[in-house]
Amino acid sequence: MPRLSTRTLVAVCGALLAVLVAGFAWVGVRAYLAKGELEALVPVAGDLVDAADARDLDRLGRAADTLASHASAAWTLTRDPAWGVAQAMPVLGPNFGAVRTVAANLSAVSTSAVGPMLELAADVQHDDDTEADGFDLALVERAQQPLAGAASALATADRELSGIHGDQLLAPLADGVSRLSSAIAQASPLVTSLSRAAEVLPGILGAEGARSILFVLQNPAEPRTGGGVTGAFALLEADDGRLSLVAQADSGVFPGRAEPIVPIPDSTVALYGDVVGRFVPNTSMPADFTLAARLASAWWQEHSGTAPDAVVSLDPRVLAALLEVTGPVTLADGSEVDSANLVQRVAVDAYFELDRDAQTEFQQGVTQTVLSHVMSGGIDILAWIEALAPVIDEGRLSVWSAHDDEQRLLADGALAGPAARHTAAGADGFALYLNDATAGKMGIFLEADAGIGSVECRPDGRRDVVVRVLLTNIAPADAGAEFPWWVTGGGLEGTEPGHIALDVTVAAPPGSFFGGVTRDGELAPSTNVVDAGFPSSLARVDIAPGGTTVVEARFTMADPRDVAPVLLTTPLLRDVSVDDAFSAACAG
């Protein structure tokens, strides 16, 4: 066999080195060009936001075209085989991989999400008829395909971007990836919910025959897991997109029962006692909205003799959001209710200015007037989406269908209630639920500031996650003597008037281990069960007027890994602040 000479080896090595240098130079040039394309998208993102705020579709279209052009160019530049080789390099390789992932998903989102959504928006604007009556179901059906494509593209981008390890990237790239990932993560569940809503709305709204929809009105002045005490019901009939109010009922017309109206899981009873299913006001105590909706349906069927086709749970913030679109309404007494004062008038002032009978009459009058006003004209779908997005994100609006094919589409989306939202939050998702134990409306004076953080305390690498909530009773010192008994609860449940008694529940991801609950730094009695699939710890607190208390619930994660905990909360009358950078400490 011939032997390679030293000169030949040097020549071969030199040629290989030349190829590598040329290859890296080629990749370097393409990386520089791709960087320029991606950087050009920064001002485009600002244009998109400004145009969306102004609802300027022409400007949005131009910005979207620019987005698509730069994103496609960046994706083309990163598809070169040499780029794949660069991804395998130590140290810098993950940066090349991240740029390629970002470029690919930006291109896909611009093509499959932004473009079709803008075409849909133009279609909606062109067909908009504010004088029409109800929902344009044909338009909703035309929206199904573009929404499905947008949802798929955003879900893929969310999954792939969340898989990028920011700690392996150069700082500027890590920051950009983080901001893009956060934006996609926020948009994806909303668009997915809109897509599923477009699939089920025609049926729910009577496209194939009249349907009944039970609106369950939650009152956050008395907190419950799902938002507030179930204070009232309104039955609407939907026929070919047109809605009409059929009947209303206050919670007071539903007598308590000796046994639950539907079977209640043992875990839910362990947390909240046997009051779930026996009293209408506790309908929204379960985190499982399917159970809550079945409770509402059963209560209504017992009251009226017929079960609804769908259940919609909402609170006053949702009605206020609708008034942002439709404008104010005038009540029978000549006063005006608008998006700015509805919550205050319905959930606060009514309890201090009216007796109990007058409260019911006023609140039913507001509900009837607002719903009739909303349903009296055409539905501006774009405006509704814009107005309802924040309250959906806060968990103030939930939907359930008695029809299995529709419920399958609703079951795990943003409109599916607390437990479904918790599941959608992922493997690091936690939830904080507050349930009033005062039997009054002291939630008016409840402030909650929450935090969540993780810490490594164990040799096996499993991290502890701590959920902390600072609860404040901002009622005046003389609340117990000066407030009406229906606000303070009158001591009926053993709580001193003026105090706020709360059941504080923290639910952790499936498989997590209980780590105990403390109140103001001292170990507190707690109930610990797995409810709706989530390990859940509950502790009761009592807060005097002007007082505060701090509750911390600790869990150990199921697996040894990095954790980026997310916290969902019960939507209260006053917004709950959440600090996701809370500095947790080891127990003891």
C-alpha angles and dihedrals in degrees: 000000000000116000124231112241122226089248090054092050091049090049093050093046090047091052092049091048090050090052091049093048090048090046094050091044089051091049090045092055092047090046090053091050092046089050089054092050092050093045089052087062093065097078089038090060089054091050090051092052094046093047091047091051089052092042087229102159095183092055090043090053093052092048091047091052090052090048092051092048096052094040092050092048091051091048091050091051093052096048094076113119090235088061089060089054090051090054089064093057117112117251098359097043096085089053091057089047092050093050090050092049092048093048093047094049095043088054092048093046093048091049102038103028116021097040098046092042091054091048088051091049090052090049091051092047092048093050095039111130112174090185093060120101118248131326123346097230093185089059091048090053091049088054094058099082099045091044091050091051092047092048092051094049093048093046091052091047091048091052096046097042092049087056093063112102106225093194089067095055135086110264100252092047092045090053093049093047090049093052093046092046091051092050093049092045090054095046099043101068092043093052090044089053091048090050093052091044089055089053096051103031097080091057095042091048094053105262090150100031139323117313132190120228122194113209110205110200114211121202113210090194082085105037125223131172092263094046110283150346113302099251105165147001131219122189117209129187118218121200122170091335096312118118129204131179110242107172145349133204134184119224088246092073092063110084120215118258134223090223131032115273089229128016113279121207115252090237092058091048089049090056102040106015128238094308092094108095094011099074127040095222089066095056093112097046095100116083088217103085092194087065092044091050092048089051091052091047092050093048091051093046090052089049100044106017095242133084119225124242092227140013123215119190117200141154133214092275088065092052089048090052090054090052088056085067103037101034130234128325131217117229127217090263091057096251122128128237120196139164092276100052106027097092093046094048097044103036102030118015095045091064094052101037103038138050119240097269092046090049091058092046092048096046093047089048091053092047093049094045095047095046093045090049093048092048097043097080140033120299114246096208096190092050091047092051091050093048097043098043095084095048091046089051089052092051096246095129125055132170133199130179127206087211109090097215091054095042091054088062093046098041101092104024135101090272095055099088138251101316093046091049088050091053091048090054088072136225092325096047121127130177134209115205125187124197123184116236096179099082089223140084099267089128083089086075099039121113122184128191113183136188137183132195143152134229134182109236104149133076091228092066096244108140126223117229119205124198112198127188128184109205121196131189104209094182116124120262093255095051093114092057101034106038122083114262092244088062098045095036089240092247091287093136095040096266117130110247111263093027124106117226115194139177105220114201126184117191121198134198116283112278095026119137124235115250102178138257128261130195116204089344097308125107108260132202110260142178112231120192140138105251125180086352096304127108101241132191121196129191129173122228135187118205123192121216109286090011134122137202133189121217122190124187119192129202133175114223119243096237136036103252144108114289131207100185121207124197127208120189142198107267106246134190088257116046115260115230116218124199107198091183095061111151105237122198133204117266120264 
